[in-house]
Amino acid sequence: MSELIRVSGVIPESIVDGPGIRYSLFVQGCPHHCPGCHNPQTHPFEGGTLRSVEEIVAEVKENPLISGVTFSGGEPMCQAKALTQLARELKAIRKNIVCYTGYTFEQLLAENDADRMSLLAECRYLIDGPFVMAEKSLMVKFRGSKNQRIIDVKASLEAGQAVEANI
Ligand code: SF4
């Protein structure tokens, strides 16, 4: 059965949410409430639109220019089960996955939640940590603040510690 995802919005073609031309999916609901967040409308866990995995995959398939899909938000880890199914179906059509999260890689590892670890395992890159106003920078690629890292997920899971990607 196709899982449902509570979606705040999509950007069908983005070049600022990871490498290449990407389809960016903004999920609805975030528990972090980072001061200065650019997407406060994504914080409530109600609202947004319920969309099926099937429907999103079909939309991505329509555009051959898309190299990957980015999960942003909102907090993707709060919808880990449905996003894992989506990630698997997207990878089956050769799209790579980038996921933003307000949690750090270390927090996710320590928490060891089965759904969140499954989602993590499907990602090529995890862009981790909350947005921190005092560390805001326009110079850090794909990120809002300097504390956030672009993590090579496969290398990090193998090493058991965060390995930053140089992209
Ligand atoms: S984790 Fe992201 S969406 Fe959530 S409050 Fe922080 S910056 Fe905003």
Boltz pocket constraint, residues with backbone or C-beta under 6 A from the ligand:
constraints:
  - pocket:
      binder: B
      contacts: [[A, 30], [A, 31], [A, 32], [A, 33], [A, 34], [A, 37], [A, 38], [A, 39], [A, 40], [A, 42], [A, 73], [A, 74], [A, 75], [A, 101], [A, 102], [A, 129], [A, 130], [A, 131]]
      max_distance: 6.0
